[in-house]
């Protein structure tokens, strides 16, 4: 069965896997990044996960018995994203990131975590797509829809939260600068 799944996997999926693997490996090295670029990946992954939910659970017939699986999955996505995002925001700005005000960039140390997260996202998407391809009845399962929505939302919220924590380094830096300028420090 695994061989059949791999044989029927489109070529672009393997290309995407290699691209995400490369992107994750580049994150193991220290890098300098602008704030706008930090938000690109969370936006792309969130859009991809929302599209994947729509593609998997939209029936096209609002009167169908399983038409409410899509709204349930989307609500689960929103819940997963919000909870993980809130937990990460509560951790505050990252302490290992340096904001460079003259270039408006961040110096971010290398880490294996981005690679792990990207591969987790890819594998989750691959496994869910394989499940839906081999068991089409799952499209009508509210439990499966909730699980998929929650998982995709949590992964999207994680990426957004990680980016937000880096941007908060800039906010903290500016607050310190304002306090020094105002003579409070």
C-alpha positions, 0 to 999 in steps of 0.5 A, spaced: 500 500 500 505 504 501 508 503 494 502 504 491 501 511 495 508 513 493 507 511 486 501 515 485 504 521 488 505 527 483 512 529 482 511 536 485 510 533 492 517 530 491 520 537 489 516 541 495 519 536 500 526 537 497 525 545 497 522 545 504 528 540 506 533 545 503 529 551 507 529 547 513 537 546 513 538 553 511 535 555 518 540 551 521 545 556 520 545 563 523 542 568 518 540 576 518 532 577 516 528 583 515 521 583 519 517 582 512 520 576 510 519 573 517 512 573 516 512 570 509 512 563 511 507 563 516 502 567 511 504 561 506 503 555 510 496 558 513 493 559 506 496 552 504 493 549 510 486 553 510 486 551 502 487 544 504 481 544 509 477 547 504 479 542 498 478 536 503 472 538 506 468 542 501 462 538 499 459 543 494 452 542 496 450 546 502 444 541 503 448 535 504 449 531 510 456 532 511 456 540 509 458 542 516 464 538 516 468 544 513 465 549 518 467 544 524 474 543 521 475 551 520 473 552 527 478 547 529 483 550 525 482 557 528 482 554 535 488 550 534 492 557 531 489 561 536 491 557 542 498 555 540 499 563 538 497 565 545 502 560 548 508 563 544 506 570 545 506 569 552 513 567 552 515 574 550 520 576 545 526 571 544 532 572 548 537 569 543 535 574 537 538 581 536 535 587 532 539 591 528 536 598 528 540 601 523 538 595 517 532 594 521 534 586 521 534 581 526 540 576 527 537 569 528 541 564 531 541 557 527 536 552 529 534 545 527 527 546 530 525 550 523 527 544 519 523 539 524 517 544 524 517 544 516 518 536 516 512 535 520 508 540 516 509 536 510 509 529 513 502 531 516 499 534 509 502 528 506 499 523 511 492 526 511 492 527 503 494 519 503 488 518 508 483 522 504 485 518 497 485 511 500 479 512 504 474 517 501 469 516 506 473 520 511 471 527 508 464 526 511 467 525 518 466 530 523 472 527 527 477 527 522 475 534 520 476 536 527 483 533 527 485 535 521 483 542 522 486 542 529 493 540 527 493 544 521 491 550 525 496 548 531 502 548 526 500 554 523 499 558 529 506 555 531 509 558 525 506 565 526 508 565 534 515 564 532 515 569 527 511 574 532 516 572 538 522 575 533 518 581 531 517 582 539 525 583 539 524 589 535 518 592 539 522 591 546 528 594 543 524 600 541 521 601 548 528 601 551 530 606 546 524 610 547 525 610 555 532 612 554 530 618 550 525 620 555 530 619 560 526 614 564 533 609 564 
